[in-house]
Amino acid sequence: MENQSSGLLDKVKNAASAILGGRRFTSAVILAGGSGTRVGAAQTKQMITLCGLPLIVHTLLAFEKSEYIDEIVVVAKKEEIECYDAFRTEYGLTKLTKVVPGGATRQQSAKNGFDAISEKADYAAIHDGARALITPAQIKEVVLSAYAHGAAIAASRATDTVKYAEGGRIAETLDRAHIWLAQTPQVFRDEIYRAAAYTAEQNGFEGTDDASLVEAIGIGVQLVDCGAENFKVTVASDLRRAEILLSERGEQT
């Protein structure tokens, strides 16, 4: 009950911030440079068909439908860049403004995408293209939280008992009430992410996600519970799970 009350209070605060502060120009950076290696597919995972659409199109449509996203920049594999011109026309992706090639690492790819967003952007929402079950409602909540706090990420609460290990042995049992699993989108005020990305580049710091770059410069990041369904498609079983959930939502052609 306490968690539910806290979540409701956060939503009220976020909504109030948006109303009082007004809408901000928010750009989405979609990272779509993955491979199909762990999925076991002959094609890249973002191009695998789920419920009649390429996986990446499900992701793009969620951001297209979000009233809090003003533009979409895709970071793609060089050989797939041309595919997005067809997607733009076929699926009505009116917010898709640019498609740029990725870098050698995820962090470099995110920076490539961020560098390509509009000069009008106040906020950037960075999202893994393989998280195809994200919804416009979830995007809204994370963006509103970023409006209120400057930085916010989608996440889910840990439900299993969490062990900290050293040398293959349990060293400590962590309190799962304080454990969250990071997801995307991760949304940041433009100047916050710019400072974090360039500081990381200058210092040679490689973070495990974009929030870790922001944490490294001493800025707090708000967590928004988006549940376990906002998972990243990584292995073959994830594809089957995603297709079942998308079918249940009626997201088919």
C-alpha positions as CSV (number, residue, x, y, z in Angstrom):
1,M,0.0,0.0,0.0
2,E,2.9,2.4,0.8
3,N,4.4,1.8,-2.6
4,Q,1.1,2.5,-4.3
5,S,0.6,5.7,-2.4
6,S,4.1,6.8,-3.2
7,G,3.6,6.1,-6.9
8,L,0.3,8.0,-6.9
9,L,1.9,11.0,-5.2
10,D,4.7,11.0,-7.8
11,K,2.2,11.0,-10.6
12,V,0.4,14.0,-9.1
13,K,3.6,15.9,-8.7
14,N,4.7,15.1,-12.2
15,A,1.4,16.2,-13.7
16,A,1.4,19.4,-11.6
17,S,4.9,20.1,-12.9
18,A,3.9,19.7,-16.5
19,I,0.8,21.9,-16.1
20,L,2.7,24.7,-14.3
21,G,5.8,24.5,-16.5
22,G,4.1,23.7,-19.8
23,R,5.1,21.3,-22.5
24,R,8.8,21.0,-23.4
25,F,10.2,20.0,-26.7
26,T,11.2,16.4,-26.2
27,S,13.2,14.3,-28.6
28,A,13.3,10.5,-28.5
29,V,16.6,8.8,-29.4
30,I,15.9,5.1,-30.4
31,L,18.9,2.8,-30.3
32,A,18.4,0.2,-33.0
33,G,21.8,-1.1,-33.8
34,G,21.5,-4.6,-32.3
35,S,22.2,-7.9,-33.9
36,G,20.3,-11.2,-33.9
37,T,23.1,-13.3,-32.5
38,R,21.6,-14.1,-29.1
39,V,18.1,-14.3,-30.5
40,G,19.3,-17.0,-32.9
41,A,17.9,-15.2,-36.0
42,A,19.3,-14.8,-39.4
43,Q,18.4,-11.1,-39.4
44,T,18.9,-8.4,-36.8
45,K,16.4,-8.6,-33.9
46,Q,15.0,-5.1,-34.6
47,M,13.8,-6.4,-38.1
48,I,12.2,-9.6,-36.8
49,T,8.5,-9.6,-37.4
50,L,6.2,-9.6,-34.4
51,C,2.4,-9.6,-34.9
52,G,2.9,-8.5,-38.5
53,L,5.3,-5.7,-37.9
54,P,9.1,-5.4,-37.5
55,L,10.0,-5.3,-33.8
56,I,11.4,-1.8,-34.1
57,V,8.2,-0.5,-35.7
58,H,6.3,-1.4,-32.5
59,T,8.8,0.7,-30.6
60,L,8.6,3.6,-33.0
61,L,4.8,3.6,-33.0
62,A,4.7,3.9,-29.2
63,F,6.8,7.1,-29.4
64,E,4.9,8.3,-32.5
65,K,1.6,8.1,-30.5
66,S,3.0,9.8,-27.4
67,E,1.8,13.3,-27.0
68,Y,5.0,14.1,-25.1
69,I,7.4,13.2,-27.9
70,D,8.0,15.9,-30.6
71,E,10.6,14.1,-32.8
72,I,12.3,10.7,-33.1
73,V,15.9,10.1,-34.1
74,V,16.9,6.5,-34.8
75,V,20.4,5.2,-34.4
76,A,20.7,2.3,-36.8
77,K,23.1,-0.1,-38.3
78,K,24.5,1.5,-41.5
79,E,23.1,-1.3,-43.7
80,E,19.6,-0.7,-42.3
81,I,19.4,3.1,-42.5
82,E,17.4,3.0,-45.8
83,C,14.8,0.7,-44.2
84,Y,13.5,3.6,-42.1
85,D,12.6,5.7,-45.2
86,A,10.1,2.9,-46.1
87,F,8.9,2.6,-42.5
88,R,8.3,6.3,-42.3
89,T,5.9,6.1,-45.3
90,E,4.4,2.7,-44.6
91,Y,3.6,3.3,-40.9
92,G,3.0,7.0,-40.8
93,L,6.0,7.9,-38.7
94,T,5.6,11.6,-39.0
95,K,7.9,12.4,-36.0
96,L,10.9,10.4,-37.4
97,T,13.2,13.2,-38.5
98,K,16.7,11.6,-38.7
99,V,18.4,8.2,-38.9
100,V,22.1,8.2,-38.0
101,P,24.7,5.4,-37.8
102,G,25.7,4.0,-34.5
103,G,29.1,4.0,-32.8
104,A,31.4,1.2,-31.6
105,T,29.6,1.0,-28.3
106,R,26.1,1.6,-27.0
107,Q,27.3,4.7,-25.2
108,Q,28.8,6.1,-28.4
109,S,25.6,5.3,-30.3
110,A,23.5,7.2,-27.7
111,K,25.8,10.2,-28.0
112,N,25.5,10.0,-31.9
113,G,21.7,10.1,-31.6
114,F,21.8,12.9,-29.0
115,D,24.1,15.0,-31.1
116,A,21.5,14.7,-34.0
117,I,18.4,15.9,-32.1
118,S,16.8,19.3,-32.8
119,E,18.3,22.4,-31.4
120,K,14.8,23.1,-30.0
121,A,15.0,20.1,-27.7
122,D,14.7,20.7,-24.0
123,Y,14.7,17.0,-23.1
124,A,16.0,13.8,-24.6
125,A,14.4,10.4,-24.1
126,I,16.9,7.6,-24.9
127,H,15.3,4.2,-25.5
128,D,16.5,0.7,-26.5
129,G,14.8,-0.2,-29.7
130,A,14.4,-3.8,-28.5
131,R,12.1,-2.7,-25.7
132,A,9.1,-3.1,-28.1
133,L,6.4,-3.3,-25.4
134,I,6.8,0.2,-24.1
135,T,3.5,2.1,-24.2
136,P,2.6,5.8,-24.7
137,A,1.3,5.9,-21.2
138,Q,4.6,4.7,-19.8
139,I,6.5,7.2,-21.9
140,K,4.3,10.0,-20.6
141,E,5.0,9.1,-17.0
142,V,8.8,9.0,-17.4
143,V,8.9,12.2,-19.4
144,L,6.7,14.0,-16.8
145,S,9.0,12.8,-14.0
146,A,12.0,14.2,-15.9
147,Y,10.1,17.5,-16.3
148,A,9.7,17.6,-12.5
149,H,13.2,16.3,-11.6
150,G,15.5,16.9,-14.5
151,A,16.3,13.2,-14.9
152,A,14.1,10.1,-14.8
153,I,14.2,6.5,-16.0
154,A,11.8,3.6,-16.5
155,A,12.5,0.8,-14.1
156,S,10.9,-2.2,-12.4
157,R,11.1,-3.3,-8.8
158,A,13.0,-6.5,-7.9
159,T,10.7,-9.3,-7.0
160,D,13.3,-12.1,-6.3
161,T,15.6,-12.2,-3.3
162,V,18.8,-10.5,-4.3
163,K,22.2,-11.9,-3.2
164,Y,25.5,-10.0,-3.4
165,A,28.3,-12.5,-4.1
166,E,32.1,-12.5,-3.8
167,G,34.1,-15.4,-5.3
168,G,31.0,-17.3,-6.1
169,R,29.7,-17.3,-2.5
170,I,27.0,-15.2,-1.0
171,A,28.4,-12.3,0.8
172,E,25.2,-10.5,1.6
173,T,21.4,-10.6,1.1
174,L,20.3,-7.2,-0.1
175,D,17.0,-5.7,0.8
176,R,14.9,-6.0,-2.4
177,A,12.7,-3.2,-1.2
178,H,15.6,-0.9,-2.3
179,I,16.5,-2.8,-5.5
180,W,15.3,-1.7,-8.9
181,L,16.0,-3.0,-12.4
182,A,16.8,-0.2,-14.9
183,Q,14.9,0.0,-18.1
184,T,14.4,2.6,-20.8
185,P,13.3,5.3,-21.8
186,Q,15.7,7.3,-19.8
187,V,14.8,11.0,-20.0
188,F,17.1,13.9,-19.2
189,R,17.1,17.6,-19.5
190,D,19.3,18.5,-22.5
191,E,22.0,20.3,-20.6
192,I,22.2,17.5,-18.0
193,Y,22.7,14.8,-20.5
194,R,25.1,16.9,-22.6
195,A,27.3,17.5,-19.6
196,A,27.2,13.8,-18.5
197,A,27.9,12.4,-22.0
198,Y,30.8,14.8,-22.7
199,T,32.3,14.4,-19.2
200,A,32.2,10.6,-19.6
201,E,33.9,10.9,-23.0
202,Q,36.6,13.2,-21.6
203,N,37.2,10.9,-18.6
204,G,37.1,7.6,-20.5
205,F,34.1,6.5,-18.4
206,E,31.9,3.7,-19.8
207,G,28.6,3.4,-18.0
208,T,26.2,0.5,-18.2
209,D,23.3,2.8,-19.1
210,D,22.7,6.5,-19.7
211,A,21.6,7.1,-16.1
212,S,25.0,6.0,-14.8
213,L,26.6,8.8,-16.8
214,V,24.3,11.3,-15.1
215,E,24.9,9.7,-11.7
216,A,28.7,10.1,-12.3
217,I,28.4,13.9,-12.4
218,G,26.5,13.9,-9.1
219,I,22.9,14.4,-10.4
220,G,20.1,12.4,-8.9
221,V,17.8,10.3,-11.2
222,Q,14.2,9.6,-10.5
223,L,12.8,6.1,-10.9
224,V,9.4,5.4,-12.5
225,D,7.9,2.0,-12.1
226,C,7.0,0.7,-15.6
227,G,6.6,-3.0,-14.6
228,A,8.1,-6.2,-15.9
229,E,6.5,-6.1,-19.3
230,N,8.9,-3.4,-20.5
231,F,11.6,-5.9,-21.1
232,K,14.4,-5.9,-23.7
233,V,14.2,-8.6,-26.3
234,T,17.5,-10.4,-26.0
235,V,17.0,-14.2,-26.5
236,A,14.6,-16.3,-28.5
237,S,12.2,-16.9,-25.5
238,D,11.8,-13.1,-25.2
239,L,10.5,-13.0,-28.8
240,R,7.8,-15.5,-28.0
241,R,6.9,-13.7,-24.8
242,A,6.7,-10.3,-26.6
243,E,4.5,-11.7,-29.4
244,I,2.1,-13.2,-26.8
245,L,1.8,-9.9,-25.0
246,L,1.5,-7.8,-28.1
247,S,-1.2,-10.2,-29.3
248,E,-3.1,-9.8,-26.1
249,R,-3.0,-6.0,-26.5
250,G,-4.4,-6.4,-30.0
251,E,-1.3,-4.8,-31.6
252,Q,-1.5,-6.7,-34.9
253,T,-1.8,-5.7,-38.5
